[in-house]
Amino acid sequence: MNAIKTTLFVILMIMTNASAFAQPLFTGGNYTNRVSMKSISVASSATSDEAYQQALSELNDLKRMSARELNKELKILSFKPRSTHLEEVGFVTVQERMNENSRLEYIGKVNVKVHYSERDNSR
């Protein structure tokens, strides 16, 4: 009788503590998919129209780049370098600033949403 009680107690302890030892199974490897906004500034210009045109040209260049070129241009360290791609959203803005000669200059900014894989060491 005492052996049955001991056995039942051990089984009960194992069942209640099993969840503490449970680990999720990751079959995809140690990486996670990221989507982030990246901004690129183009050279300053004298008019806002020139800045818009330069930034739009840069946006079109980014859309034509391969995954490896995107990684280099956007400074992304990717676990799967060929998986990097741009999302559909991409837009251009222009920032106005004054230089040290008190002249206005315009800087085009290209904003893109990029999708890539990143190594996840926390798993």
N, C-alpha and C positions, 0 to 999 in steps of 0.2 A: 504494500500500500504506500509506503514511504517513497519507493522508487517511482511510482506513478505520479505522485505529487511533485517530485523533483523534476521529472520529465516534462510534465505540464507547465511547471514554472519556467523551465528553460525555453520551451517552445513559445510561451507567452512573451518572455523577454526578447527573444529573437525577432518575433513578429512586430513588437512595438518599436524596436530599435532599427529595423530594416530601412525605414525611410530616412534615417540619419546618414546611412551609408549609400543611399541611392545617388548615382551619378547619371546625368543625361548623356545619351549617346549621340555623338556628333560624327556623322558619316561623311560630311562634306569637307573635312579638313579644318585647319586652324585659320580660317579667314572669314571675314564678314564683308558684306556689300555696303558701300557708302555712297551717298548722294550728297554733294556739297556744291555751294555756289563759289565760283572763282571769279575774280576780277583782274583784268589786265588793262594797264594804262598805256596809251599810245603817246607818241611824241607831241609836244605842245605845238599849237598853231596860232596864227593871228586872228582867225575868225572861227566862229562856232560851226559854220557850215563845213569848213575844212576838217575840223576835229570830228564831226559826225561822219564825214566820208572816210577818214582814216580809220576810225573805229569800226565802221561797217565793213570796210575792206578786211580788217583784222578778224572780224567775226566770220566772214565768208571763208577766210583762210583756215580758221579753226575748224569749221565744218568740213573742210576737205582733207584735213590731216588724218593720218592713220593713228591707231591706238598708241603706238610707241612714240610718235611725234607729239601727241597730246600729253603723254606722261612727262616728256622732257619740257615742253612749253609751259605746262601748268604746274610743274614741280611736284609731281605725284609719285610717291613710292608705292607701287602696286605689286601685290602678290601674283596676280595674273596680268602681266603687262598688255596682253592682247584683248582684255575684257573692257578696257577703258573706252567710254563713248560719251558723247554729249546727249543730254536730254533735249527734247523739242524746244524748250524755253531758252531763249537767248535774246538779250537786248543791249542797246547802246545808250549811254548817257554822256553828257558833256559837263565838265566842271570848269567854272570860271575862276581864275585867280590872278593876282597882280604880282609881277616879278619885282626884283630889287630896283629896276629902272622905272618903276611906277607905270608900267605898261600892262594892259590886260592881255592875258593869254588863255587859251582854251585847251583843255586836255580831254580827249575822248577816253571813255572807259567802256570796255567790253565786259559784260556780265553773262556768264554761262553756267548752266547747271550740269555738272559732270558726274558720271556714275563709274565707280571703280571698285575693285576688291582690295581689301587691306588685311594684312596679317593680324590675327587676334591672339596675343600670347596669354590671355587671361583664361583660356579654356584648357 
